[in-house]
């Protein structure tokens, strides 16, 4: 099984430490959220047994926090040419977005 978790940068070190402590392997990828266009982190966590998924998800739930971000919309098109003043918008970013996928094979070469 492959667990893909998009998490906030602030939670990554604690999350990786907990996962390693419990014997899981993970790969950390720098990513960017499509909506906020700000950095976040994507972890690829491969586990051999499907039964390990709930434990990994529980660790993610324990570590990752929901936070509020204030974003200023970027002016586009005609707005950019006018006296448009962007109003900051508050967005709640979830603790993690988690996808779980069945893996056909895992080969280490
Ligand atoms: P972003 O795309 O930068 O989104 C950050 C937060 O902005 C989202 O938090 C959500 O609260 C809000 N948001 C996203 N799209 C929106 C929209 N069209 N209108 C209003 N608000 C919107 P989360 O939902 O917790 O997502 C956090 C990050 O997880 C996302 O960063 C993205 O990188 C990833 N993600 C979330 N859903 C995904 C999906 N279905 N597929 C792939 N990645 C996803």
Backbone and ligand atoms as CSV (ligand in chain L), in Angstrom:
chain,resi,resn,atom,element,x,y,z
A,1,UNK,N,N,0.856,-1.180,0.000
A,1,UNK,CA,C,0.000,0.000,0.000
A,1,UNK,C,C,0.898,1.239,0.000
A,2,UNK,N,N,0.414,2.274,-0.673
A,2,UNK,CA,C,1.157,3.531,-0.674
A,2,UNK,C,C,0.253,4.619,-0.102
A,3,UNK,N,N,0.765,5.278,0.924
A,3,UNK,CA,C,0.029,6.383,1.530
A,3,UNK,C,C,0.703,7.669,1.064
A,4,UNK,N,N,-0.083,8.511,0.438
A,4,UNK,CA,C,0.444,9.806,-0.016
A,4,UNK,C,C,-0.194,10.852,0.883
A,5,UNK,N,N,0.643,11.578,1.628
A,5,UNK,CA,C,0.096,12.561,2.570
A,5,UNK,C,C,0.646,13.939,2.250
A,6,UNK,N,N,-0.270,14.868,1.965
A,6,UNK,CA,C,0.135,16.264,1.756
A,6,UNK,C,C,-0.028,16.953,3.108
A,7,UNK,N,N,1.079,17.416,3.654
A,7,UNK,CA,C,1.039,17.990,5.003
A,7,UNK,C,C,1.679,19.380,4.997
A,8,UNK,N,N,1.476,20.094,6.087
A,8,UNK,CA,C,2.082,21.423,6.183
A,8,UNK,C,C,3.553,21.300,6.605
A,9,UNK,N,N,4.381,22.179,6.066
A,9,UNK,CA,C,5.826,22.116,6.321
A,9,UNK,C,C,6.149,22.072,7.824
A,10,UNK,N,N,5.374,22.837,8.609
A,10,UNK,CA,C,5.664,22.936,10.051
A,10,UNK,C,C,5.544,21.600,10.779
A,11,UNK,N,N,4.782,20.658,10.226
A,11,UNK,CA,C,4.540,19.386,10.928
A,11,UNK,C,C,5.472,18.262,10.477
A,12,UNK,N,N,6.223,18.506,9.394
A,12,UNK,CA,C,6.939,17.404,8.749
A,12,UNK,C,C,8.009,16.754,9.628
A,13,UNK,N,N,8.822,17.566,10.291
A,13,UNK,CA,C,9.910,16.955,11.059
A,13,UNK,C,C,9.389,16.051,12.170
A,14,UNK,N,N,8.349,16.534,12.873
A,14,UNK,CA,C,7.780,15.707,13.948
A,14,UNK,C,C,7.131,14.450,13.370
A,15,UNK,N,N,6.480,14.614,12.215
A,15,UNK,CA,C,5.811,13.458,11.609
A,15,UNK,C,C,6.831,12.406,11.164
A,16,UNK,N,N,7.902,12.863,10.503
A,16,UNK,CA,C,8.933,11.907,10.059
A,16,UNK,C,C,9.575,11.206,11.257
A,17,UNK,N,N,9.827,11.971,12.327
A,17,UNK,CA,C,10.458,11.375,13.512
A,17,UNK,C,C,9.569,10.265,14.071
A,18,UNK,N,N,8.268,10.536,14.175
A,18,UNK,CA,C,7.329,9.523,14.717
A,18,UNK,C,C,7.255,8.300,13.807
A,19,UNK,N,N,7.226,8.537,12.489
A,19,UNK,CA,C,7.118,7.409,11.552
A,19,UNK,C,C,8.371,6.538,11.618
A,20,UNK,N,N,9.537,7.187,11.658
A,20,UNK,CA,C,10.802,6.429,11.727
A,20,UNK,C,C,10.873,5.630,13.033
A,21,UNK,N,N,10.426,6.288,14.127
A,21,UNK,CA,C,10.422,5.641,15.450
A,21,UNK,C,C,9.595,4.345,15.414
A,22,UNK,N,N,8.515,4.356,14.629
A,22,UNK,CA,C,7.647,3.182,14.550
A,22,UNK,C,C,8.076,2.212,13.444
A,23,UNK,N,N,9.178,2.544,12.763
A,23,UNK,CA,C,9.751,1.616,11.790
A,23,UNK,C,C,9.224,1.754,10.368
A,24,UNK,N,N,8.560,2.877,10.064
A,24,UNK,CA,C,8.065,3.071,8.697
A,24,UNK,C,C,9.094,3.832,7.870
A,25,UNK,N,N,9.065,3.592,6.554
A,25,UNK,CA,C,9.933,4.331,5.633
A,25,UNK,C,C,9.102,5.408,4.949
A,26,UNK,N,N,9.759,6.519,4.628
A,26,UNK,CA,C,9.022,7.591,3.956
A,26,UNK,C,C,9.951,8.372,3.044
A,27,UNK,N,N,9.378,8.947,2.012
A,27,UNK,CA,C,10.120,9.853,1.133
A,27,UNK,C,C,9.427,11.204,1.170
A,28,UNK,N,N,10.244,12.229,1.372
A,28,UNK,CA,C,9.708,13.586,1.519
A,28,UNK,C,C,9.898,14.356,0.211
A,29,UNK,N,N,8.818,14.892,-0.308
A,29,UNK,CA,C,8.894,15.674,-1.548
A,29,UNK,C,C,8.426,17.101,-1.274
A,30,UNK,N,N,9.148,18.063,-1.813
A,30,UNK,CA,C,8.696,19.457,-1.695
A,30,UNK,C,C,7.555,19.644,-2.694
A,31,UNK,N,N,6.445,20.211,-2.249
A,31,UNK,CA,C,5.303,20.389,-3.148
A,31,UNK,C,C,4.693,21.770,-2.946
A,32,UNK,N,N,3.778,22.117,-3.828
A,32,UNK,CA,C,3.119,23.420,-3.760
A,32,UNK,C,C,1.631,23.220,-3.929
A,33,UNK,N,N,0.844,23.785,-3.025
A,33,UNK,CA,C,-0.613,23.656,-3.113
A,33,UNK,C,C,-1.153,24.455,-4.290
A,34,UNK,N,N,-2.063,23.866,-5.028
A,34,UNK,CA,C,-2.607,24.524,-6.215
A,34,UNK,C,C,-3.427,25.749,-5.894
A,35,UNK,N,N,-4.068,25.776,-4.728
A,35,UNK,CA,C,-4.935,26.907,-4.379
A,35,UNK,C,C,-4.131,28.060,-3.787
A,36,UNK,N,N,-3.359,27.784,-2.748
A,36,UNK,CA,C,-2.601,28.857,-2.094
A,36,UNK,C,C,-1.316,29.212,-2.839
A,37,UNK,N,N,-0.846,28.297,-3.683
A,37,UNK,CA,C,0.449,28.451,-4.378
A,37,UNK,C,C,1.571,28.677,-3.366
A,38,UNK,N,N,1.439,27.980,-2.230
A,38,UNK,CA,C,2.479,28.067,-1.206
A,38,UNK,C,C,3.039,26.674,-0.979
A,39,UNK,N,N,4.234,26.632,-0.436
A,39,UNK,CA,C,4.901,25.346,-0.233
A,39,UNK,C,C,4.179,24.466,0.773
A,40,UNK,N,N,4.108,23.207,0.485
A,40,UNK,CA,C,3.716,22.217,1.486
A,40,UNK,C,C,4.597,20.999,1.238
A,41,UNK,N,N,4.362,19.920,1.937
A,41,UNK,CA,C,5.229,18.756,1.790
A,41,UNK,C,C,4.389,17.524,1.497
A,42,UNK,N,N,4.841,16.722,0.562
A,42,UNK,CA,C,4.151,15.474,0.255
A,42,UNK,C,C,5.040,14.315,0.708
A,43,UNK,N,N,4.465,13.442,1.521
A,43,UNK,CA,C,5.209,12.262,1.968
A,43,UNK,C,C,4.674,11.032,1.254
A,44,UNK,N,N,5.580,10.220,0.738
A,44,UNK,CA,C,5.234,8.913,0.184
A,44,UNK,C,C,5.619,7.890,1.246
A,45,UNK,N,N,4.634,7.167,1.727
A,45,UNK,CA,C,4.907,6.190,2.792
A,45,UNK,C,C,4.444,4.811,2.291
A,46,UNK,N,N,5.393,3.962,1.984
A,46,UNK,CA,C,5.050,2.621,1.493
A,46,UNK,C,C,5.005,1.640,2.661
A,47,UNK,N,N,3.912,0.871,2.731
A,47,UNK,CA,C,3.824,-0.155,3.784
A,47,UNK,C,C,3.483,-1.495,3.131
A,48,UNK,N,N,4.064,-2.558,3.682
A,48,UNK,CA,C,3.844,-3.872,3.053
A,48,UNK,C,C,2.454,-4.413,3.319
A,49,UNK,N,N,1.969,-4.223,4.540
A,49,UNK,CA,C,0.669,-4.783,4.919
A,49,UNK,C,C,-0.413,-3.711,4.948
A,50,UNK,N,N,-1.576,-4.049,4.432
A,50,UNK,CA,C,-2.713,-3.121,4.465
A,50,UNK,C,C,-3.074,-2.782,5.919
A,51,UNK,N,N,-2.810,-3.741,6.801
A,51,UNK,CA,C,-3.168,-3.551,8.212
A,51,UNK,C,C,-2.347,-2.436,8.882
A,52,UNK,N,N,-1.259,-1.995,8.229
A,52,UNK,CA,C,-0.434,-0.927,8.814
A,52,UNK,C,C,-1.027,0.461,8.537
A,53,UNK,N,N,-1.935,0.525,7.552
A,53,UNK,CA,C,-2.456,1.842,7.130
A,53,UNK,C,C,-3.116,2.605,8.288
A,54,UNK,N,N,-4.008,1.966,9.072
A,54,UNK,CA,C,-4.640,2.725,10.157
A,54,UNK,C,C,-3.635,3.306,11.151
A,55,UNK,N,N,-2.543,2.568,11.412
A,55,UNK,CA,C,-1.567,3.098,12.372
A,55,UNK,C,C,-0.866,4.331,11.797
A,56,UNK,N,N,-0.505,4.271,10.509
A,56,UNK,CA,C,0.152,5.421,9.878
A,56,UNK,C,C,-0.798,6.620,9.879
A,57,UNK,N,N,-2.057,6.375,9.525
A,57,UNK,CA,C,-3.027,7.481,9.484
A,57,UNK,C,C,-3.232,8.055,10.900
A,58,UNK,N,N,-3.196,7.191,11.907
A,58,UNK,CA,C,-3.353,7.664,13.290
A,58,UNK,C,C,-2.183,8.575,13.680
A,59,UNK,N,N,-0.969,8.217,13.240
A,59,UNK,CA,C,0.206,9.055,13.542
A,59,UNK,C,C,0.046,10.416,12.860
A,60,UNK,N,N,-0.413,10.397,11.601
A,60,UNK,CA,C,-0.611,11.655,10.863
A,60,UNK,C,C,-1.638,12.523,11.605
A,61,UNK,N,N,-2.723,11.893,12.058
A,61,UNK,CA,C,-3.770,12.636,12.787
A,61,UNK,C,C,-3.245,13.233,14.085
A,62,UNK,N,N,-2.364,12.477,14.747
A,62,UNK,CA,C,-1.841,12.915,16.039
A,62,UNK,C,C,-0.922,14.128,15.863
A,63,UNK,N,N,-0.144,14.125,14.776
A,63,UNK,CA,C,0.906,15.143,14.629
A,63,UNK,C,C,0.438,16.388,13.868
A,64,UNK,N,N,-0.378,16.197,12.830
A,64,UNK,CA,C,-0.656,17.310,11.913
A,64,UNK,C,C,-1.801,18.197,12.401
A,65,UNK,N,N,-1.569,19.483,12.374
A,65,UNK,CA,C,-2.528,20.459,12.900
A,65,UNK,C,C,-3.217,21.249,11.780
A,66,UNK,N,N,-4.466,21.617,12.052
A,66,UNK,CA,C,-5.167,22.534,11.146
A,66,UNK,C,C,-4.718,23.954,11.500
A,67,UNK,N,N,-4.434,24.750,10.478
A,67,UNK,CA,C,-4.008,26.128,10.731
A,67,UNK,C,C,-4.739,27.082,9.795
A,68,UNK,N,N,-4.837,28.330,10.239
A,68,UNK,CA,C,-5.446,29.358,9.386
A,68,UNK,C,C,-4.334,30.133,8.678
A,69,UNK,N,N,-4.524,30.392,7.393
A,69,UNK,CA,C,-3.563,31.204,6.634
A,69,UNK,C,C,-4.323,32.377,6.055
A,70,UNK,N,N,-3.670,33.530,6.044
A,70,UNK,CA,C,-4.279,34.700,5.418
A,70,UNK,C,C,-3.599,34.887,4.070
A,71,UNK,N,N,-4.405,34.928,3.013
A,71,UNK,CA,C,-3.823,35.074,1.679
A,71,UNK,C,C,-4.400,36.295,0.983
A,72,UNK,N,N,-3.541,36.969,0.238
A,72,UNK,CA,C,-4.010,38.107,-0.558
A,72,UNK,C,C,-4.171,37.647,-1.986
A,73,UNK,N,N,-5.398,37.674,-2.520
A,73,UNK,CA,C,-5.588,37.241,-3.905
A,73,UNK,C,C,-4.747,38.094,-4.855
A,74,UNK,N,N,-4.220,37.447,-5.885
A,74,UNK,CA,C,-3.395,38.161,-6.865
A,74,UNK,C,C,-4.305,38.749,-7.935
A,75,UNK,N,N,-4.089,40.021,-8.252
A,75,UNK,CA,C,-4.907,40.672,-9.283
A,75,UNK,C,C,-4.574,40.106,-10.654
A,76,UNK,N,N,-5.618,39.842,-11.438
A,76,UNK,CA,C,-5.382,39.308,-12.786
A,76,UNK,C,C,-6.142,40.156,-13.813
A,77,UNK,N,N,-5.769,40.060,-15.058
A,77,UNK,CA,C,-6.484,40.720,-16.152
A,77,UNK,C,C,-6.697,42.201,-15.904
A,78,UNK,N,N,-7.968,42.644,-16.081
A,78,UNK,CA,C,-8.265,44.077,-15.945
A,78,UNK,C,C,-8.036,44.593,-14.532
A,79,UNK,N,N,-8.225,43.689,-13.553
A,79,UNK,CA,C,-8.020,44.105,-12.156
A,79,UNK,C,C,-6.602,44.641,-11.966
A,80,UNK,N,N,-5.641,43.963,-12.621
A,80,UNK,CA,C,-4.240,44.319,-12.441
A,80,UNK,C,C,-3.953,45.728,-12.976
A,81,UNK,N,N,-4.797,46.181,-13.907
A,81,UNK,CA,C,-4.569,47.494,-14.522
A,81,UNK,C,C,-5.339,48.596,-13.786
A,82,UNK,N,N,-6.301,48.221,-12.939
A,82,UNK,CA,C,-7.127,49.222,-12.268
A,82,UNK,C,C,-6.593,49.491,-10.859
A,83,UNK,N,N,-7.399,50.192,-10.072
A,83,UNK,CA,C,-6.971,50.518,-8.711
A,83,UNK,C,C,-7.444,49.438,-7.734
A,84,UNK,N,N,-7.545,48.217,-8.230
A,84,UNK,CA,C,-7.996,47.069,-7.440
A,84,UNK,C,C,-7.106,46.861,-6.210
A,85,UNK,N,N,-7.737,46.827,-5.031
A,85,UNK,CA,C,-6.975,46.567,-3.804
A,85,UNK,C,C,-7.415,45.202,-3.281
A,86,UNK,N,N,-6.525,44.204,-3.326
A,86,UNK,CA,C,-6.939,42.861,-2.896
A,86,UNK,C,C,-7.259,42.810,-1.403
A,87,UNK,N,N,-8.361,42.157,-1.054
A,87,UNK,CA,C,-8.717,41.998,0.350
A,87,UNK,C,C,-8.184,40.645,0.826
A,88,UNK,N,N,-7.376,40.636,1.894
A,88,UNK,CA,C,-6.862,39.350,2.375
A,88,UNK,C,C,-7.999,38.417,2.782
A,89,UNK,N,N,-7.851,37.148,2.477
A,89,UNK,CA,C,-8.875,36.151,2.778
A,89,UNK,C,C,-8.271,35.118,3.721
A,90,UNK,N,N,-9.066,34.711,4.719
A,90,UNK,CA,C,-8.570,33.697,5.647
A,90,UNK,C,C,-8.971,32.313,5.147
A,91,UNK,N,N,-7.994,31.414,5.063
A,91,UNK,CA,C,-8.251,30.052,4.580
A,91,UNK,C,C,-7.803,29.068,5.659
A,92,UNK,N,N,-8.650,28.068,5.912
A,92,UNK,CA,C,-8.256,27.046,6.892
A,92,UNK,C,C,-7.591,25.882,6.145
A,93,UNK,N,N,-6.346,25.615,6.471
A,93,UNK,CA,C,-5.637,24.511,5.815
A,93,UNK,C,C,-5.668,23.306,6.752
A,94,UNK,N,N,-6.135,22.210,6.206
A,94,UNK,CA,C,-6.300,21.004,7.022
A,94,UNK,C,C,-4.972,20.423,7.481
A,95,UNK,N,N,-5.043,19.567,8.468
A,95,UNK,CA,C,-3.840,18.930,8.998
A,95,UNK,C,C,-3.121,18.122,7.938
A,96,UNK,N,N,-3.879,17.383,7.119
A,96,UNK,CA,C,-3.252,16.575,6.072
A,96,UNK,C,C,-4.309,16.115,5.077
A,97,UNK,N,N,-3.884,15.962,3.839
A,97,UNK,CA,C,-4.738,15.341,2.821
A,97,UNK,C,C,-4.087,14.003,2.504
A,98,UNK,N,N,-4.812,12.919,2.770
A,98,UNK,CA,C,-4.192,11.595,2.708
A,98,UNK,C,C,-4.860,10.720,1.641
A,99,UNK,N,N,-4.062,10.202,0.745
A,99,UNK,CA,C,-4.534,9.260,-0.279
A,99,UNK,C,C,-3.914,7.899,0.038
A,100,UNK,N,N,-4.692,6.827,-0.122
A,100,UNK,CA,C,-4.138,5.481,0.070
A,100,UNK,C,C,-4.367,4.684,-1.216
A,101,UNK,N,N,-3.289,4.121,-1.732
A,101,UNK,CA,C,-3.339,3.448,-3.031
A,101,UNK,C,C,-2.793,2.025,-2.901
A,102,UNK,N,N,-3.441,1.089,-3.607
A,102,UNK,CA,C,-2.909,-0.285,-3.663
A,102,UNK,C,C,-1.748,-0.285,-4.654
A,103,UNK,N,N,-0.619,-0.851,-4.240
A,103,UNK,CA,C,0.566,-0.869,-5.098
A,103,UNK,C,C,0.674,-2.248,-5.754
A,104,UNK,N,N,0.898,-2.269,-7.070
A,104,UNK,CA,C,1.002,-3.571,-7.768
A,104,UNK,C,C,2.271,-4.303,-7.404
A,105,UNK,N,N,3.376,-3.570,-7.343
A,105,UNK,CA,C,4.616,-4.228,-6.928
A,105,UNK,C,C,5.582,-3.204,-6.377
A,106,UNK,N,N,6.487,-3.687,-5.549
A,106,UNK,CA,C,7.541,-2.830,-5.003
A,106,UNK,C,C,8.839,-3.607,-5.168
A,107,UNK,N,N,9.738,-3.035,-5.920
A,107,UNK,CA,C,11.003,-3.712,-6.192
A,107,UNK,C,C,12.130,-2.791,-5.763
A,108,UNK,N,N,13.059,-3.273,-4.981
A,108,UNK,CA,C,14.217,-2.447,-4.625
A,108,UNK,C,C,15.413,-2.994,-5.374
A,109,UNK,N,N,16.010,-2.156,-6.188
A,109,UNK,CA,C,17.088,-2.639,-7.076
A,109,UNK,C,C,18.433,-2.064,-6.628
L,1,LIG,P1,P,-3.821,24.141,-1.449
L,1,LIG,O1,O,-4.321,23.719,-2.774
L,1,LIG,O2,O,-2.876,25.287,-1.405
L,1,LIG,O3,O,-5.101,24.447,-0.536
L,1,LIG,C1,C,-4.967,25.011,0.757
L,1,LIG,C2,C,-6.324,25.164,1.432
L,1,LIG,O4,O,-7.107,26.090,0.680
L,1,LIG,C3,C,-7.151,23.867,1.415
L,1,LIG,O5,O,-6.805,23.091,2.556
L,1,LIG,C4,C,-8.563,24.385,1.471
L,1,LIG,O6,O,-8.961,24.715,2.806
L,1,LIG,C5,C,-8.477,25.689,0.699
L,1,LIG,N1,N,-8.915,25.505,-0.694
L,1,LIG,C6,C,-8.360,24.694,-1.627
L,1,LIG,N2,N,-8.998,24.807,-2.807
L,1,LIG,C7,C,-9.987,25.711,-2.601
L,1,LIG,C8,C,-11.004,26.284,-3.424
L,1,LIG,N3,N,-11.126,25.925,-4.711
L,1,LIG,N4,N,-11.852,27.202,-2.864
L,1,LIG,C9,C,-11.730,27.564,-1.570
L,1,LIG,N5,N,-10.772,27.081,-0.737
L,1,LIG,C10,C,-9.935,26.175,-1.241
L,1,LIG,P2,P,-6.820,21.505,2.432
L,1,LIG,O7,O,-8.096,21.058,1.807
L,1,LIG,O8,O,-6.532,20.995,3.801
L,1,LIG,O9,O,-5.649,21.121,1.438
L,1,LIG,C11,C,-4.283,21.298,1.780
L,1,LIG,C12,C,-3.399,20.946,0.612
L,1,LIG,O10,O,-3.602,19.547,0.291
L,1,LIG,C13,C,-3.737,21.673,-0.688
L,1,LIG,O11,O,-3.092,22.916,-0.730
L,1,LIG,C14,C,-3.203,20.720,-1.763
L,1,LIG,O12,O,-1.800,20.856,-1.881
L,1,LIG,C15,C,-3.502,19.353,-1.134
L,1,LIG,N6,N,-4.773,18.827,-1.592
L,1,LIG,C16,C,-5.992,19.010,-1.040
L,1,LIG,N7,N,-6.945,18.347,-1.724
L,1,LIG,C17,C,-6.309,17.725,-2.746
L,1,LIG,C18,C,-6.753,16.879,-3.813
L,1,LIG,N8,N,-8.058,16.525,-3.963
L,1,LIG,N9,N,-5.833,16.420,-4.694
L,1,LIG,C19,C,-4.519,16.755,-4.545
L,1,LIG,N10,N,-4.031,17.541,-3.550
L,1,LIG,C20,C,-4.923,18.024,-2.668
